[in-house]
Amino acid sequence: MKNEDSREYDLLSCDDFNAYLGGFVAAVKTVSGNYPKAYSGDASDPDRVRYRSIQEEVKHIFRSRILNPRWMDGLMRHGYKGAGDLSRAVDISFHWDATSDVMEDWMYDALSEKYALDEKMQEWFKEVNPYALQNIAERLLEAASRGMWNVSEEMKKRLEDVYLDVEGDIEERTDA
């Protein structure tokens, strides 16, 4: 159980929550062979305390924040740092999935479409922080290669193309 009394941060805000709660889930799974029941408590409104499984909480965070165009637009106003924060959101989602099996295919599909494959986002990432786009594509491809995501061959190819394209851009910028 992880309780929070604020919606200013959540399970996907930083990797600390996954380090201890996700690590605990992974340890129990390793020893027992089964995932334990793990919950996130939301006491931000003391009159409406809610408890969700970590799987349900991650879905809630995806719908309300991670895939929210207003949140993404807000981060885009912060240039390099905002791009890094979007990349970090992909990393943290991946970490949770690796320890606790919380991601569903639709979530990886949506991250791919909105963060890596959208042409407007690609151009923005390339302008302000190409390393963030490279990391996003690499992390999504890693999820596919580890069998954490049943990705279509077409989407996998598109992500590989994005990765190779941005890698080439980075190499061009750093060639002396």
N, CA, C and O of each residue as an XYZ file, in Angstrom:
704
protein
N       0.838     -1.182      0.000
C       0.000      0.000      0.000
C       0.875      1.234      0.000
O       1.822      1.346      0.779
N       0.543      2.157     -0.885
C       1.208      3.454     -0.942
C       0.133      4.504     -0.828
O      -0.727      4.604     -1.703
N       0.161      5.290      0.229
C      -0.834      6.338      0.449
C      -0.273      7.707      0.090
O       0.888      8.011      0.366
N      -1.110      8.519     -0.522
C      -0.757      9.904     -0.843
C      -1.883     10.814     -0.406
O      -3.059     10.475     -0.539
N      -1.514     11.981      0.120
C      -2.531     12.946      0.532
C      -2.550     14.160     -0.403
O      -3.100     15.206     -0.059
N      -1.951     14.013     -1.574
C      -1.889     15.096     -2.541
C      -1.936     14.512     -3.952
O      -1.418     13.423     -4.196
N      -2.562     15.244     -4.882
C      -2.527     14.838     -6.287
C      -1.414     15.596     -7.032
O      -1.343     15.547     -8.260
N      -0.550     16.293     -6.285
C       0.561     17.002     -6.925
C       1.593     16.029     -7.468
O       2.364     16.384     -8.359
N       1.623     14.830     -6.958
C       2.516     13.790     -7.459
C       1.789     12.465     -7.360
O       0.818     12.322     -6.618
N       2.279     11.494     -8.126
C       1.606     10.206     -8.208
C       2.634      9.111     -8.454
O       3.836      9.378     -8.454
N       2.178      7.890     -8.660
C       3.087      6.753     -8.847
C       4.051      6.943    -10.015
O       5.146      6.382    -10.007
N       3.655      7.728    -11.018
C       4.496      7.917    -12.193
C       5.249      9.246    -12.189
O       5.809      9.643    -13.211
N       5.265      9.935    -11.050
C       5.954     11.222    -10.962
C       7.460     11.084    -10.831
O       8.212     11.910    -11.348
N       7.901     10.045    -10.141
C       9.334      9.838     -9.949
C       9.593      8.349     -9.770
O       8.667      7.569     -9.548
N      10.844      7.968     -9.868
C      11.150      6.534     -9.778
C      11.275      6.028     -8.340
O      11.442      4.827     -8.128
N      11.198      6.912     -7.361
C      11.280      6.477     -5.962
C      10.162      5.503     -5.598
O      10.403      4.499     -4.927
N       8.955      5.795     -6.035
C       7.824      4.942     -5.679
C       8.005      3.536     -6.243
O       7.690      2.544     -5.585
N       8.512      3.468     -7.458
C       8.760      2.154     -8.047
C       9.927      1.463     -7.375
O       9.942      0.237     -7.258
N      10.908      2.239     -6.930
C      12.082      1.634     -6.295
C      11.684      0.831     -5.064
O      12.201     -0.264     -4.843
N      10.767      1.370     -4.259
C      10.401      0.596     -3.069
C       9.133     -0.226     -3.253
O       9.153     -1.418     -2.943
N       8.038      0.337     -3.736
C       6.816     -0.459     -3.872
C       6.932     -1.428     -5.058
O       6.589     -2.603     -4.934
N       7.408     -0.944     -6.184
C       7.605     -1.823     -7.328
C       8.652     -2.888     -7.042
O       8.513     -4.037     -7.461
N       9.698     -2.499     -6.327
C      10.727     -3.466     -5.935
C      10.175     -4.534     -5.015
O      10.526     -5.708     -5.132
N       9.311     -4.126     -4.100
C       8.664     -5.083     -3.198
C       7.784     -6.053     -3.985
O       7.797     -7.259     -3.739
N       7.024     -5.512     -4.930
C       6.157     -6.353     -5.771
C       7.007     -7.369     -6.526
O       6.666     -8.550     -6.582
N       8.118     -6.907     -7.109
C       8.998     -7.808     -7.860
C       9.613     -8.871     -6.947
O       9.751    -10.027     -7.348
N       9.981     -8.488     -5.731
C      10.570     -9.449     -4.793
C       9.567    -10.535     -4.419
O       9.905    -11.719     -4.402
N       8.341    -10.134     -4.123
C       7.301    -11.110     -3.785
C       7.052    -12.038     -4.964
O       6.918    -13.249     -4.784
N       6.989    -11.485     -6.165
C       6.773    -12.302     -7.368
C       7.912    -13.304     -7.554
O       7.680    -14.458     -7.912
N       9.135    -12.856     -7.310
C      10.294    -13.729     -7.466
C      10.263    -14.882     -6.472
O      10.565    -16.021     -6.830
N       9.901    -14.596     -5.235
C       9.912    -15.618     -4.182
C       8.696    -16.537     -4.273
O       8.825    -17.756     -4.157
N       7.510    -15.951     -4.481
C       6.277    -16.748     -4.436
C       5.801    -17.239     -5.799
O       5.063    -18.220     -5.887
N       6.221    -16.562     -6.854
C       5.737    -16.905     -8.185
C       4.465    -16.171     -8.568
O       3.972    -16.319     -9.686
N       3.932    -15.378     -7.645
C       2.697    -14.632     -7.892
C       2.887    -13.165     -7.528
O       3.607    -12.822     -6.591
N       2.218    -12.312     -8.300
C       2.222    -10.898     -7.938
C       1.350    -10.702     -6.701
O       0.258    -11.266     -6.625
N       1.816     -9.906     -5.725
C       0.980     -9.628     -4.563
C      -0.082     -8.581     -4.908
O       0.007     -7.910     -5.936
N      -1.063     -8.454     -4.059
C      -2.019     -7.361     -4.214
C      -1.316     -6.105     -3.701
O      -0.843     -6.063     -2.565
N      -1.255     -5.088     -4.552
C      -0.604     -3.830     -4.199
C      -1.557     -2.698     -4.543
O      -2.198     -2.715     -5.594
N      -1.650     -1.717     -3.660
C      -2.639     -0.653     -3.796
C      -2.011      0.719     -3.650
O      -0.949      0.888     -3.052
N      -2.709      1.693     -4.219
C      -2.363      3.096     -4.059
C      -3.562      3.781     -3.429
O      -4.688      3.672     -3.915
N      -3.302      4.488     -2.342
C      -4.370      5.213     -1.660
C      -4.321      6.691     -2.002
O      -3.250      7.298     -1.995
N      -5.465      7.267     -2.298
C      -5.585      8.688     -2.623
C      -6.417      9.354     -1.535
O      -7.639      9.216     -1.499
N      -5.737     10.081     -0.648
C      -6.413     10.796      0.436
C      -6.348     12.302      0.213
O      -6.412     13.073      1.169
N      -6.221     12.727     -1.050
C      -6.153     14.162     -1.346
C      -7.439     14.878     -0.947
O      -7.414     16.068     -0.630
N      -8.557     14.165     -0.961
C      -9.829     14.679     -0.445
C     -10.220     13.763      0.711
O     -10.696     12.652      0.478
N     -10.027     14.209      1.951
C     -10.278     13.337      3.103
C     -11.708     12.801      3.186
O     -11.956     11.795      3.851
N     -12.642     13.464      2.519
C     -14.029     12.987      2.519
C     -14.280     11.927      1.448
O     -15.336     11.294      1.434
N     -13.309     11.732      0.548
C     -13.456     10.746     -0.528
C     -12.151      9.974     -0.725
O     -11.569      9.994     -1.810
N     -11.716      9.320      0.288
C     -10.496      8.521      0.183
C     -10.762      7.360     -0.768
O     -11.788      6.685     -0.677
N      -9.812      7.138     -1.689
C      -9.956      6.070     -2.677
C      -8.735      5.165     -2.628
O      -7.610      5.607     -2.397
N      -8.994      3.900     -2.851
C      -7.919      2.922     -2.977
C      -8.082      2.230     -4.316
O      -9.169      1.778     -4.676
N      -6.984      2.155     -5.043
C      -6.986      1.474     -6.328
C      -5.811      0.508     -6.348
O      -4.792      0.744     -5.698
N      -5.958     -0.575     -7.091
C      -4.803     -1.437     -7.324
C      -3.782     -0.598     -8.090
O      -4.144      0.384     -8.739
N      -2.515     -0.981     -8.017
C      -1.522     -0.185     -8.736
C      -1.790     -0.231    -10.243
O      -1.471      0.725    -10.951
N      -2.362     -1.312    -10.735
C      -2.722     -1.386    -12.153
C      -3.789     -0.346    -12.491
O      -3.684      0.361    -13.494
N      -4.808     -0.261    -11.650
C      -5.869      0.724    -11.882
C      -5.356      2.151    -11.693
O      -5.763      3.055    -12.422
N      -4.476      2.357    -10.730
C      -3.919      3.692    -10.502
C      -3.086      4.146    -11.700
O      -3.167      5.307    -12.101
N      -2.303      3.262    -12.264
C      -1.504      3.627    -13.436
C      -2.427      3.963    -14.613
O      -2.167      4.924    -15.337
N      -3.481      3.201    -14.811
C      -4.447      3.534    -15.869
C      -5.051      4.917    -15.626
O      -5.186      5.717    -16.552
N      -5.410      5.188    -14.372
C      -5.984      6.490    -14.018
C      -4.988      7.618    -14.340
O      -5.371      8.638    -14.913
N      -3.735      7.436    -13.977
C      -2.705      8.449    -14.229
C      -2.493      8.628    -15.731
O      -2.308      9.751    -16.200
N      -2.518      7.547    -16.478
C      -2.365      7.646    -17.931
C      -3.480      8.485    -18.522
O      -3.227      9.379    -19.330
N      -4.720      8.202    -18.124
C      -5.861      8.933    -18.692
C      -5.875     10.387    -18.245
O      -6.217     11.269    -19.033
N      -5.508     10.655    -16.990
C      -5.633     12.010    -16.467
C      -4.405     12.881    -16.686
O      -4.538     14.102    -16.764
N      -3.206     12.297    -16.789
C      -2.001     13.111    -16.915
C      -1.121     12.723    -18.103
O      -0.897     13.546    -18.991
N      -0.631     11.521    -18.137
C       0.398     11.128    -19.111
C      -0.060     11.346    -20.553
O       0.737     11.774    -21.388
N      -1.315     11.064    -20.860
C      -1.825     11.229    -22.226
C      -2.657     12.499    -22.394
O      -3.292     12.689    -23.431
N      -2.658     13.355    -21.398
C      -3.444     14.581    -21.413
C      -2.741     15.641    -22.263
O      -1.637     16.064    -21.919
N      -3.355     16.075    -23.363
C      -2.714     17.074    -24.227
C      -2.364     18.369    -23.493
O      -1.368     19.009    -23.830
N      -3.146     18.763    -22.517
C      -2.851     19.994    -21.781
C      -1.576     19.842    -20.960
O      -0.785     20.780    -20.856
N      -1.377     18.669    -20.380
C      -0.147     18.416    -19.613
C       1.049     18.415    -20.558
O       2.089     19.003    -20.260
N       0.891     17.754    -21.689
C       1.971     17.697    -22.666
C       2.296     19.096    -23.190
O       3.468     19.452    -23.315
N       1.272     19.890    -23.497
C       1.502     21.264    -23.973
C       2.233     22.090    -22.915
O       3.111     22.890    -23.239
N       1.869     21.893    -21.668
C       2.543     22.614    -20.583
C       4.026     22.284    -20.530
O       4.860     23.172    -20.352
N       4.353     21.011    -20.682
C       5.763     20.622    -20.675
C       6.491     21.146    -21.912
O       7.672     21.487    -21.843
N       5.793     21.207    -23.033
C       6.424     21.711    -24.242
C       6.862     23.169    -24.091
O       7.818     23.595    -24.739
N       6.186     23.923    -23.257
C       6.580     25.316    -23.027
C       7.918     25.415    -22.298
O       8.522     26.486    -22.245
N       8.376     24.305    -21.740
C       9.624     24.307    -20.980
C      10.810     23.772    -21.777
O      11.873     23.511    -21.213
N      10.631     23.609    -23.081
C      11.743     23.264    -23.958
C      12.495     22.018    -23.547
O      11.908     20.955    -23.345
N      13.816     22.167    -23.424
C      14.705     21.037    -23.135
C      14.241     20.262    -21.904
O      14.158     19.034    -21.942
N      13.939     20.964    -20.817
C      13.516     20.321    -19.568
C      12.186     19.600    -19.748
O      12.021     18.483    -19.258
N      11.246     20.212    -20.435
C       9.948     19.572    -20.674
C      10.089     18.300    -21.489
O       9.414     17.306    -21.220
N      10.968     18.328    -22.489
C      11.214     17.123    -23.296
C      11.806     16.023    -22.427
O      11.441     14.854    -22.550
N      12.720     16.407    -21.552
C      13.303     15.438    -20.628
C      12.264     14.848    -19.691
O      12.314     13.662    -19.365
N      11.316     15.683    -19.255
C      10.254     15.195    -18.363
C       9.326     14.218    -19.083
O       8.880     13.240    -18.482
N       9.031     14.464    -20.346
C       8.214     13.519    -21.110
C       8.959     12.198    -21.284
O       8.372     11.124    -21.158
N      10.237     12.287    -21.571
C      11.051     11.083    -21.705
C      11.090     10.320    -20.381
O      11.018      9.092    -20.366
N      11.201     11.033    -19.302
C      11.249     10.409    -17.971
C       9.928      9.709    -17.665
O       9.932      8.655    -17.028
N       8.802     10.264    -18.101
C       7.503      9.622    -17.886
C       7.456      8.253    -18.568
O       6.876      7.305    -18.038
N       8.072      8.161    -19.747
C       8.134      6.873    -20.450
C       9.024      5.908    -19.665
O       8.678      4.739    -19.495
N      10.167      6.396    -19.190
C      11.066      5.551    -18.388
C      10.364      5.004    -17.152
O      10.433      3.807    -16.871
N       9.698      5.870    -16.423
C       9.056      5.453    -15.167
C       7.931      4.466    -15.444
O       7.761      3.501    -14.699
N       7.162      4.692    -16.500
C       6.112      3.738    -16.875
C       6.715      2.376    -17.171
O       6.195      1.349    -16.736
N       7.816      2.373    -17.914
C       8.528      1.138    -18.237
C       9.023      0.453    -16.956
O       8.876     -0.760    -16.803
N       9.602      1.223    -16.047
C      10.105      0.652    -14.789
C       8.982     -0.038    -14.012
O       9.150     -1.148    -13.508
N       7.836      0.639    -13.924
C       6.701      0.036    -13.219
C       6.274     -1.267    -13.885
O       5.971     -2.250    -13.209
N       6.253     -1.265    -15.196
C       5.845     -2.474    -15.902
C       6.847     -3.595    -15.673
O       6.460     -4.750    -15.500
N       8.134     -3.260    -15.672
C       9.174     -4.280    -15.481
C       9.091     -4.922    -14.099
O       9.364     -6.114    -13.953
N       8.719     -4.146    -13.089
C       8.656     -4.700    -11.730
C       7.286     -5.241    -11.374
O       7.176     -6.188    -10.595
N       6.232     -4.649    -11.938
C       4.892     -4.908    -11.417
C       3.844     -5.253    -12.461
O       2.680     -5.450    -12.113
N       4.221     -5.332    -13.732
C       3.293     -5.721    -14.790
C       2.023     -4.866    -14.792
O       0.908     -5.389    -14.771
N       2.213     -3.532    -14.816
C       1.065     -2.631    -14.723
C       0.613     -2.052    -16.064
O      -0.467     -1.470    -16.156
N       1.431     -2.209    -17.097
C       1.111     -1.589    -18.381
C       0.338     -2.557    -19.272
O       0.579     -3.764    -19.269
N      -0.585     -1.999    -20.024
C      -1.312     -2.767    -21.025
C      -0.851     -2.289    -22.401
O      -0.304     -1.194    -22.536
N      -1.074     -3.107    -23.404
C      -0.609     -2.773    -24.751
C      -1.111     -1.407    -25.215
O      -0.364     -0.663    -25.850
N      -2.357     -1.069    -24.912
C      -2.909      0.210    -25.364
C      -2.113      1.377    -24.804
O      -2.034      2.430    -25.437
N      -1.519      1.206    -23.615
C      -0.752      2.285    -23.007
C       0.558      2.511    -23.768
O       0.941      3.651    -24.034
N       1.233      1.426    -24.112
C       2.447      1.551    -24.929
C       2.101      2.100    -26.312
O       2.828      2.934    -26.852
N       0.994      1.633    -26.883
C       0.564      2.146    -28.187
C       0.358      3.661    -28.122
O       0.801      4.396    -29.004
N      -0.320      4.113    -27.068
C      -0.612      5.542    -26.930
C       0.664      6.353    -26.717
O       0.817      7.425    -27.302
N       1.584      5.855    -25.885
C       2.863      6.549    -25.702
C       3.580      6.683    -27.044
O       4.129      7.737    -27.364
N       3.570      5.617    -27.814
C       4.233      5.634    -29.122
C       3.611      6.668    -30.038
O       4.310      7.491    -30.629
N       2.293      6.621    -30.151
C       1.593      7.527    -31.063
C       1.732      8.982    -30.651
O       1.981      9.846    -31.492
N       1.571      9.260    -29.360
C       1.562     10.655    -28.904
C       2.951     11.235    -28.678
O       3.157     12.426    -28.911
N       3.898     10.439    -28.235
C       5.216     10.962    -27.891
C       6.236     10.786    -29.012
O       7.000     11.711    -29.287
N       6.270      9.640    -29.658
C       7.353      9.343    -30.599
C       6.947      9.446    -32.064
O       7.763      9.855    -32.890
N       5.727      9.091    -32.409
C       5.350      8.986    -33.816
C       4.603     10.204    -34.355
O       4.461     10.354    -35.568
N       4.133     11.058    -33.481
C       3.458     12.283    -33.900
C       4.493     13.233    -34.526
O       5.493     13.565    -33.890
N       4.254     13.665    -35.764
C       5.243     14.482    -36.479
C       5.534     15.800    -35.773
O       6.685     16.236    -35.728
N       4.516     16.434    -35.226
C       4.721     17.706    -34.520
C       5.622     17.486    -33.301
O       6.525     18.281    -33.040
N       5.375     16.414    -32.564
C       6.205     16.117    -31.396
C       7.638     15.779    -31.816
O       8.593     16.219    -31.175
N       7.787     15.010    -32.875
C       9.128     14.665    -33.350
C       9.932     15.914    -33.667
O      11.078     16.049    -33.239
N       9.332     16.821    -34.415
C      10.043     18.052    -34.777
C      10.407     18.855    -33.536
O      11.515     19.383    -33.443
N       9.482     18.952    -32.581
C       9.756     19.684    -31.348
C      10.896     19.027    -30.576
O      11.831     19.708    -30.154
N      10.827     17.710    -30.388
C      11.899     17.008    -29.687
C      13.237     17.238    -30.382
O      14.235     17.527    -29.721
N      13.269     17.113    -31.709
C      14.520     17.273    -32.448
C      15.094     18.672    -32.262
O      16.312     18.852    -32.237
N      14.218     19.652    -32.132
C      14.666     21.030    -31.959
C      15.185     21.288    -30.543
O      16.234     21.907    -30.372
N      14.454     20.815    -29.528
C      14.799     21.193    -28.148
C      15.622     20.157    -27.387
O      16.414     20.518    -26.517
N      15.443     18.864    -27.706
C      16.148     17.825    -26.953
C      16.035     16.496    -27.706
O      15.210     15.654    -27.351
N      16.847     16.305    -28.726
C      16.743     15.070    -29.507
C      17.059     13.820    -28.675
O      16.589     12.727    -28.992
N      17.848     13.983    -27.622
C      18.176     12.838    -26.774
C      16.927     12.288    -26.080
O      16.837     11.087    -25.825
N      15.972     13.157    -25.776
C      14.725     12.709    -25.154
C      13.939     11.825    -26.124
O      13.426     10.777    -25.731
N      13.844     12.239    -27.374
C      13.141     11.427    -28.379
C      13.864     10.107    -28.591
O      13.222      9.063    -28.709
N      15.185     10.137    -28.643
C      15.962      8.911    -28.795
C      15.676      7.955    -27.633
O      15.483      6.758    -27.846
N      15.648      8.476    -26.423
C      15.378      7.641    -25.253
C      13.971      7.057    -25.290
O      13.776      5.888    -24.958
N      12.994      7.859    -25.690
C      11.609      7.376    -25.758
C      11.508      6.216    -26.740
O      10.949      5.169    -26.414
N      12.042      6.400    -27.931
C      11.977      5.336    -28.938
C      12.726      4.096    -28.448
O      12.247      2.973    -28.605
N      13.895      4.305    -27.856
C      14.685      3.177    -27.362
C      13.950      2.420    -26.257
O      13.944      1.189    -26.255
N      13.338      3.131    -25.327
C      12.630      2.490    -24.215
C      11.422      1.724    -24.710
O      11.150      0.625    -24.227
N      10.689      2.281    -25.666
C       9.528      1.582    -26.220
C       9.958      0.325    -26.966
O       9.310     -0.715    -26.856
N      11.036      0.416    -27.716
C      11.552     -0.766    -28.410
C      12.054     -1.812    -27.414
O      11.930     -3.011    -27.662
N      12.613     -1.371    -26.301
C      13.047     -2.316    -25.267
C      11.854     -3.053    -24.670
O      11.922     -4.260    -24.436
N      10.762     -2.332    -24.424
C       9.556     -2.982    -23.898
C       9.083     -4.069    -24.863
O       8.678     -5.152    -24.441
N       9.138     -3.774    -26.133
C       8.731     -4.766    -27.142
C       9.693     -5.956    -27.139
O       9.257     -7.106    -27.180
N      10.989     -5.685    -27.092
C      11.969     -6.784    -27.165
C      11.931     -7.670    -25.922
O      12.283     -8.847    -25.991
N      11.513     -7.121    -24.802
C      11.406     -7.918    -23.570
C      10.076     -8.659    -23.470
O       9.854     -9.406    -22.518
N       9.199     -8.459    -24.435
C       7.902     -9.125    -24.408
C       6.911     -8.470    -23.460
O       5.902     -9.078    -23.103
N       7.185     -7.241    -23.049
C       6.281     -6.518    -22.166
C       5.138     -5.867    -22.944
O       4.122     -5.473    -22.372
N       5.327     -5.763    -24.251
C       4.358     -5.090    -25.114
C       4.230     -5.886    -26.398
O       5.228     -6.166    -27.062
N       3.021     -6.247    -26.749
C       2.742     -6.932    -28.012
C       2.523     -5.870    -29.084
O       1.391     -5.489    -29.381
N       3.611     -5.407    -29.647
C       3.578     -4.324    -30.623
C       3.395     -4.894    -32.030
O       3.901     -5.971    -32.346
N       2.675     -4.169    -32.853
C       2.541     -4.587    -34.248
C       3.880     -4.388    -34.953
O       4.671     -3.527    -34.569
N       4.120     -5.178    -35.967
C       5.367     -5.047    -36.731
C       5.463     -3.675    -37.381
O       6.549     -3.104    -37.482
N       4.327     -3.148    -37.820
C       4.313     -1.834    -38.456
C       4.736     -0.747    -37.468
O       5.545      0.115    -37.810
N       4.197     -0.777    -36.243
C       4.559      0.235    -35.255
C       6.014      0.065    -34.820
O       6.729      1.049    -34.629
N       6.443     -1.173    -34.665
C       7.833     -1.422    -34.295
C       8.774     -0.835    -35.347
O       9.777     -0.208    -35.008
N       8.447     -1.039    -36.615
C       9.264     -0.502    -37.707
C       9.280      1.024    -37.670
O      10.328      1.641    -37.861
N       8.137      1.623    -37.429
C       8.060      3.086    -37.344
C       8.920      3.606    -36.198
O       9.608      4.615    -36.352
N       8.891      2.929    -35.048
C       9.725      3.340    -33.916
C      11.211      3.159    -34.222
O      12.031      4.002    -33.858
N      11.552      2.073    -34.883
C      12.944      1.864    -35.280
C      13.396      2.983    -36.219
O      14.516      3.481    -36.104
N      12.525      3.374    -37.145
C      12.854      4.457    -38.069
C      13.065      5.777    -37.322
O      13.990      6.525    -37.635
N      12.207      6.064    -36.333
C      12.371      7.279    -35.527
C      13.701      7.232    -34.788
O      14.454      8.207    -34.777
N      13.980      6.095    -34.176
C      15.233      5.960    -33.429
C      16.441      6.196    -34.338
O      17.334      6.968    -33.990
N      16.474      5.542    -35.490
C      17.608      5.693    -36.406
C      17.702      7.115    -36.954
O      18.800      7.644    -37.126
N      16.565      7.729    -37.227
C      16.539      9.096    -37.737
C      17.118     10.069    -36.715
O      17.977     10.885    -37.050
N      16.655      9.985    -35.486
C      17.143     10.931    -34.467
C      18.593     10.628    -34.109
O      19.360     11.543    -33.809
N      18.975      9.363    -34.138
C      20.374      9.019    -33.889
C      21.268      9.654    -34.956
O      22.344     10.170    -34.651
N      20.811      9.609    -36.204
C      21.555     10.251    -37.284
C      21.648     11.756    -37.101
O      22.699     12.351    -37.338
N      20.544     12.377    -36.676
C      20.551     13.822    -36.410
C      21.553     14.168    -35.314
O      22.300     15.139    -35.432
N      21.566     13.375    -34.256
C      22.487     13.616    -33.139
C      23.931     13.479    -33.621
O      24.780     14.302    -33.282
N      24.208     12.442    -34.407
C      25.555     12.241    -34.933
C      25.994     13.419    -35.807
O      27.140     13.863    -35.727
N      25.087     13.917    -36.631
C      25.424     15.065    -37.478
C      25.772     16.279    -36.639
O      26.718     17.003    -36.951
N      25.015     16.505    -35.580
C      25.263     17.668    -34.712
C      26.583     17.564    -33.968
O      27.214     18.576    -33.663
N      26.996     16.345    -33.679
C      28.196     16.177    -32.841
C      29.453     15.877    -33.637
O      30.541     15.815    -33.064
N      29.329     15.689    -34.949
C      30.520     15.474    -35.774
C      31.329     16.766    -35.828
O      30.795     17.850    -36.062
N      32.613     16.618    -35.608
C      33.459     17.820    -35.632
C      34.414     17.786    -36.794
O      35.202     18.715    -36.973
